[in-house]
Amino acid sequence: MSDALDKAERAVRAAETDTAAVQLAMAAMELAKAAQQNQVQAPAHQCQHQQRQGRSAGEWIGIACAVCVGGVGIAFASLALAILGGVAAIVVLVLRDMWRDMKKGR
């Protein structure tokens, strides 16, 4: 297509008179050049990063394992807090009983 454009451009430039036909040919040539530039520039912008549709099976297994480990950790932390609360209650009751005995003078 560029050979045809080059031939048309040479024919237009070779014309000695500036008639309506030459003006139409120049306008057609400019439109063809603009169309050709748009065709060349359009595919120049291509997306370089990959589009992912979802997670793979390995990622889901990793997430499930992390949730399980986190759940076990939370269970152990809850158990430790329960034991700590029970021990604290026993200590408070023993200290209160000792305080009452001191007040009574035993």
MODELLER restraints for C-alpha pairs under 7 A, 6 or more apart:
rsr = mdl.restraints
at = mdl.atoms
rsr.add(forms.Gaussian(group=physical.xy_distance, feature=features.Distance(at['CA:5:A'], at['CA:29:A']), mean=6.87, stdev=0.5))
rsr.add(forms.Gaussian(group=physical.xy_distance, feature=features.Distance(at['CA:12:A'], at['CA:22:A']), mean=6.21, stdev=0.5))
rsr.add(forms.Gaussian(group=physical.xy_distance, feature=features.Distance(at['CA:12:A'], at['CA:25:A']), mean=6.89, stdev=0.5))
rsr.add(forms.Gaussian(group=physical.xy_distance, feature=features.Distance(at['CA:12:A'], at['CA:26:A']), mean=6.93, stdev=0.5))
